[in-house]
Amino acid sequence: MVDFSTLSLADLHRGVRDLPSVRAGRPEATQYVLDGIAVNNPVFGSPPLLIEPMAAASVTFAPAHVDAEHGAALSGLVDQSIREGTSRATGAFEYQTTALAGALGSGSSGASGTYSARGYLAAPLPFAGGALKFSLAGHLLGEKANARELASGWHASGGDENDQIVAKLSYAVRPTVTWSIAAVGQRRHARRQAIYADEHFARAGRQPREP
């Protein structure tokens, strides 16, 4: 749970809402690391990079008193590790949506348009004799931002989308030496559009004119 009493007004304006407060410290006092690289954004104050859970091999947390190499971790350290490729092909996929509930009669579920698709694939590349392996994971998340029940039924407008893809390529130079390269792409998009009580303008999201 987020303790908003530890957030300043500037934090709230910057959208720092979903990060925990560790040992009564500010959210920025917790260092986030991905494969050994700090992924906090102290300049613009945007949230740190958090990878899709299916892309993670492990996530560990240490409250303060961490090594000096993580000097910015005054309150704690969140260490994320990207999944490595495997010697045999493995993967998983899951999809969730409120469309089914909407089709069964839940107007609010149907109007919200919420969906979640996520998965991963890890395998060796066949032409490298098992020395070159890859992992690929990601998610597509979305929902309508404003859902209201009007006289004509449920309507929604605007929406939030969050898409991410995580890839990692590993090459075993020797049994004890591995070179790796990873890339993360992410897109966040928010659309805000009001819904008005006038049914003639509900679907378009436009404000009715004065008579």
Contacts in CASP RR format, 6 or more apart in sequence:
PFRMAT RR
TARGET T0000
AUTHOR 0000-0000-0000
METHOD contacts of the structure
MODEL  1
MVDFSTLSLADLHRGVRDLPSVRAGRPEATQYVLDGIAVNNPVFGSPPLL
IEPMAAASVTFAPAHVDAEHGAALSGLVDQSIREGTSRATGAFEYQTTAL
AGALGSGSSGASGTYSARGYLAAPLPFAGGALKFSLAGHLLGEKANAREL
ASGWHASGGDENDQIVAKLSYAVRPTVTWSIAAVGQRRHARRQAIYADEH
FARAGRQPREP
1 20 0 8 1.000
2 17 0 8 1.000
2 18 0 8 1.000
2 19 0 8 1.000
2 20 0 8 1.000
2 21 0 8 1.000
3 20 0 8 1.000
3 21 0 8 1.000
4 12 0 8 1.000
4 17 0 8 1.000
6 21 0 8 1.000
6 24 0 8 1.000
6 25 0 8 1.000
6 26 0 8 1.000
6 27 0 8 1.000
7 16 0 8 1.000
7 17 0 8 1.000
7 26 0 8 1.000
7 27 0 8 1.000
8 26 0 8 1.000
11 26 0 8 1.000
11 27 0 8 1.000
14 44 0 8 1.000
14 45 0 8 1.000
14 46 0 8 1.000
15 46 0 8 1.000
15 47 0 8 1.000
16 27 0 8 1.000
16 28 0 8 1.000
16 45 0 8 1.000
16 47 0 8 1.000
18 47 0 8 1.000
19 27 0 8 1.000
19 30 0 8 1.000
19 47 0 8 1.000
19 48 0 8 1.000
20 27 0 8 1.000
20 30 0 8 1.000
21 27 0 8 1.000
21 75 0 8 1.000
22 29 0 8 1.000
22 30 0 8 1.000
22 63 0 8 1.000
22 64 0 8 1.000
22 75 0 8 1.000
22 76 0 8 1.000
23 63 0 8 1.000
23 64 0 8 1.000
23 75 0 8 1.000
23 76 0 8 1.000
25 74 0 8 1.000
25 75 0 8 1.000
26 75 0 8 1.000
28 40 0 8 1.000
28 42 0 8 1.000
28 45 0 8 1.000
29 72 0 8 1.000
29 73 0 8 1.000
29 74 0 8 1.000
29 75 0 8 1.000
29 76 0 8 1.000
30 73 0 8 1.000
30 75 0 8 1.000
30 76 0 8 1.000
30 77 0 8 1.000
30 78 0 8 1.000
31 38 0 8 1.000
31 40 0 8 1.000
31 66 0 8 1.000
31 70 0 8 1.000
31 71 0 8 1.000
31 72 0 8 1.000
31 73 0 8 1.000
31 76 0 8 1.000
31 77 0 8 1.000
31 78 0 8 1.000
32 38 0 8 1.000
32 39 0 8 1.000
32 40 0 8 1.000
32 48 0 8 1.000
32 49 0 8 1.000
32 50 0 8 1.000
32 78 0 8 1.000
32 80 0 8 1.000
33 39 0 8 1.000
33 70 0 8 1.000
33 77 0 8 1.000
33 78 0 8 1.000
33 79 0 8 1.000
33 80 0 8 1.000
34 49 0 8 1.000
34 51 0 8 1.000
34 80 0 8 1.000
34 81 0 8 1.000
34 82 0 8 1.000
34 184 0 8 1.000
35 80 0 8 1.000
35 81 0 8 1.000
35 82 0 8 1.000
35 180 0 8 1.000
35 182 0 8 1.000
36 79 0 8 1.000
38 70 0 8 1.000
38 72 0 8 1.000
39 48 0 8 1.000
39 49 0 8 1.000
39 80 0 8 1.000
40 48 0 8 1.000
40 72 0 8 1.000
41 47 0 8 1.000
41 48 0 8 1.000
42 72 0 8 1.000
48 78 0 8 1.000
49 184 0 8 1.000
49 186 0 8 1.000
50 80 0 8 1.000
51 80 0 8 1.000
51 82 0 8 1.000
51 137 0 8 1.000
51 164 0 8 1.000
51 166 0 8 1.000
51 184 0 8 1.000
52 118 0 8 1.000
52 119 0 8 1.000
52 120 0 8 1.000
52 137 0 8 1.000
52 138 0 8 1.000
52 139 0 8 1.000
52 164 0 8 1.000
52 166 0 8 1.000
53 118 0 8 1.000
54 83 0 8 1.000
54 92 0 8 1.000
54 118 0 8 1.000
54 119 0 8 1.000
54 120 0 8 1.000
54 137 0 8 1.000
54 138 0 8 1.000
54 139 0 8 1.000
55 82 0 8 1.000
55 83 0 8 1.000
55 120 0 8 1.000
55 135 0 8 1.000
55 137 0 8 1.000
55 138 0 8 1.000
55 166 0 8 1.000
56 80 0 8 1.000
56 81 0 8 1.000
56 82 0 8 1.000
56 83 0 8 1.000
57 81 0 8 1.000
57 82 0 8 1.000
57 83 0 8 1.000
57 84 0 8 1.000
58 80 0 8 1.000
58 81 0 8 1.000
59 78 0 8 1.000
59 79 0 8 1.000
59 80 0 8 1.000
59 81 0 8 1.000
60 78 0 8 1.000
60 79 0 8 1.000
61 76 0 8 1.000
61 77 0 8 1.000
61 78 0 8 1.000
61 79 0 8 1.000
62 73 0 8 1.000
62 76 0 8 1.000
62 77 0 8 1.000
62 79 0 8 1.000
63 75 0 8 1.000
63 76 0 8 1.000
64 73 0 8 1.000
64 74 0 8 1.000
64 75 0 8 1.000
64 76 0 8 1.000
66 73 0 8 1.000
66 76 0 8 1.000
66 77 0 8 1.000
70 77 0 8 1.000
82 135 0 8 1.000
82 166 0 8 1.000
82 168 0 8 1.000
82 182 0 8 1.000
83 120 0 8 1.000
83 122 0 8 1.000
83 135 0 8 1.000
83 137 0 8 1.000
83 168 0 8 1.000
84 122 0 8 1.000
84 133 0 8 1.000
84 135 0 8 1.000
84 168 0 8 1.000
84 170 0 8 1.000
84 180 0 8 1.000
85 122 0 8 1.000
85 123 0 8 1.000
85 124 0 8 1.000
85 133 0 8 1.000
85 134 0 8 1.000
85 135 0 8 1.000
85 168 0 8 1.000
85 170 0 8 1.000
86 122 0 8 1.000
86 123 0 8 1.000
86 124 0 8 1.000
86 133 0 8 1.000
86 135 0 8 1.000
87 124 0 8 1.000
87 130 0 8 1.000
87 133 0 8 1.000
88 123 0 8 1.000
88 124 0 8 1.000
89 121 0 8 1.000
89 122 0 8 1.000
89 123 0 8 1.000
89 124 0 8 1.000
90 121 0 8 1.000
90 122 0 8 1.000
90 123 0 8 1.000
91 119 0 8 1.000
91 120 0 8 1.000
91 121 0 8 1.000
91 122 0 8 1.000
92 119 0 8 1.000
92 120 0 8 1.000
93 117 0 8 1.000
93 118 0 8 1.000
93 119 0 8 1.000
94 116 0 8 1.000
94 117 0 8 1.000
94 118 0 8 1.000
94 119 0 8 1.000
95 115 0 8 1.000
95 116 0 8 1.000
95 117 0 8 1.000
96 114 0 8 1.000
96 115 0 8 1.000
96 116 0 8 1.000
96 117 0 8 1.000
97 113 0 8 1.000
97 114 0 8 1.000
97 115 0 8 1.000
97 116 0 8 1.000
98 106 0 8 1.000
98 109 0 8 1.000
98 110 0 8 1.000
98 112 0 8 1.000
98 113 0 8 1.000
98 114 0 8 1.000
98 115 0 8 1.000
99 109 0 8 1.000
99 110 0 8 1.000
99 113 0 8 1.000
99 115 0 8 1.000
101 109 0 8 1.000
101 110 0 8 1.000
102 109 0 8 1.000
102 110 0 8 1.000
103 110 0 8 1.000
107 149 0 8 1.000
107 153 0 8 1.000
107 154 0 8 1.000
108 147 0 8 1.000
108 149 0 8 1.000
108 154 0 8 1.000
110 154 0 8 1.000
111 144 0 8 1.000
111 147 0 8 1.000
111 154 0 8 1.000
111 155 0 8 1.000
111 156 0 8 1.000
112 143 0 8 1.000
112 144 0 8 1.000
112 147 0 8 1.000
112 156 0 8 1.000
113 142 0 8 1.000
113 143 0 8 1.000
113 144 0 8 1.000
113 156 0 8 1.000
114 142 0 8 1.000
114 143 0 8 1.000
114 144 0 8 1.000
115 140 0 8 1.000
115 141 0 8 1.000
115 142 0 8 1.000
115 143 0 8 1.000
116 139 0 8 1.000
116 140 0 8 1.000
116 141 0 8 1.000
116 142 0 8 1.000
117 139 0 8 1.000
117 140 0 8 1.000
117 141 0 8 1.000
118 137 0 8 1.000
118 138 0 8 1.000
118 139 0 8 1.000
118 140 0 8 1.000
118 141 0 8 1.000
119 137 0 8 1.000
119 138 0 8 1.000
119 139 0 8 1.000
120 135 0 8 1.000
120 136 0 8 1.000
120 137 0 8 1.000
120 138 0 8 1.000
121 135 0 8 1.000
121 136 0 8 1.000
121 137 0 8 1.000
122 133 0 8 1.000
122 134 0 8 1.000
122 135 0 8 1.000
122 136 0 8 1.000
123 133 0 8 1.000
123 134 0 8 1.000
124 130 0 8 1.000
124 132 0 8 1.000
124 133 0 8 1.000
124 134 0 8 1.000
125 132 0 8 1.000
125 133 0 8 1.000
125 134 0 8 1.000
128 171 0 8 1.000
130 172 0 8 1.000
131 171 0 8 1.000
131 172 0 8 1.000
132 169 0 8 1.000
132 170 0 8 1.000
132 171 0 8 1.000
132 172 0 8 1.000
133 169 0 8 1.000
133 170 0 8 1.000
133 171 0 8 1.000
133 172 0 8 1.000
134 167 0 8 1.000
134 168 0 8 1.000
134 169 0 8 1.000
134 170 0 8 1.000
135 166 0 8 1.000
135 167 0 8 1.000
135 168 0 8 1.000
136 165 0 8 1.000
136 166 0 8 1.000
136 167 0 8 1.000
137 165 0 8 1.000
137 166 0 8 1.000
137 167 0 8 1.000
138 164 0 8 1.000
138 165 0 8 1.000
138 166 0 8 1.000
139 162 0 8 1.000
139 163 0 8 1.000
139 164 0 8 1.000
140 161 0 8 1.000
140 163 0 8 1.000
141 160 0 8 1.000
141 161 0 8 1.000
141 162 0 8 1.000
141 163 0 8 1.000
142 159 0 8 1.000
142 160 0 8 1.000
142 161 0 8 1.000
142 162 0 8 1.000
143 159 0 8 1.000
143 160 0 8 1.000
144 156 0 8 1.000
144 157 0 8 1.000
144 158 0 8 1.000
144 159 0 8 1.000
145 156 0 8 1.000
145 157 0 8 1.000
145 158 0 8 1.000
145 159 0 8 1.000
145 160 0 8 1.000
145 190 0 8 1.000
145 191 0 8 1.000
145 192 0 8 1.000
145 193 0 8 1.000
146 156 0 8 1.000
146 157 0 8 1.000
146 158 0 8 1.000
146 159 0 8 1.000
146 192 0 8 1.000
146 193 0 8 1.000
146 194 0 8 1.000
146 195 0 8 1.000
147 154 0 8 1.000
147 155 0 8 1.000
147 156 0 8 1.000
148 154 0 8 1.000
148 155 0 8 1.000
148 156 0 8 1.000
148 195 0 8 1.000
148 202 0 8 1.000
150 195 0 8 1.000
150 197 0 8 1.000
150 199 0 8 1.000
150 202 0 8 1.000
151 199 0 8 1.000
152 199 0 8 1.000
152 202 0 8 1.000
155 195 0 8 1.000
155 202 0 8 1.000
155 203 0 8 1.000
156 195 0 8 1.000
157 193 0 8 1.000
157 194 0 8 1.000
157 195 0 8 1.000
157 205 0 8 1.000
158 191 0 8 1.000
158 192 0 8 1.000
158 193 0 8 1.000
159 190 0 8 1.000
159 191 0 8 1.000
159 192 0 8 1.000
159 193 0 8 1.000
160 188 0 8 1.000
160 189 0 8 1.000
160 190 0 8 1.000
160 191 0 8 1.000
161 187 0 8 1.000
161 188 0 8 1.000
161 189 0 8 1.000
161 190 0 8 1.000
162 186 0 8 1.000
162 187 0 8 1.000
162 188 0 8 1.000
162 189 0 8 1.000
163 186 0 8 1.000
163 187 0 8 1.000
164 184 0 8 1.000
164 185 0 8 1.000
164 186 0 8 1.000
164 187 0 8 1.000
165 184 0 8 1.000
165 185 0 8 1.000
165 186 0 8 1.000
166 182 0 8 1.000
166 183 0 8 1.000
166 184 0 8 1.000
166 185 0 8 1.000
167 182 0 8 1.000
167 183 0 8 1.000
167 184 0 8 1.000
168 180 0 8 1.000
168 181 0 8 1.000
168 182 0 8 1.000
168 183 0 8 1.000
169 180 0 8 1.000
169 181 0 8 1.000
169 182 0 8 1.000
170 178 0 8 1.000
170 179 0 8 1.000
170 180 0 8 1.000
171 178 0 8 1.000
171 179 0 8 1.000
171 180 0 8 1.000
172 178 0 8 1.000
173 179 0 8 1.000
193 205 0 8 1.000
194 205 0 8 1.000
194 207 0 8 1.000
195 202 0 8 1.000
195 205 0 8 1.000
196 202 0 8 1.000
196 205 0 8 1.000
196 206 0 8 1.000
196 207 0 8 1.000
196 208 0 8 1.000
198 208 0 8 1.000
200 208 0 8 1.000
201 207 0 8 1.000
201 208 0 8 1.000
END
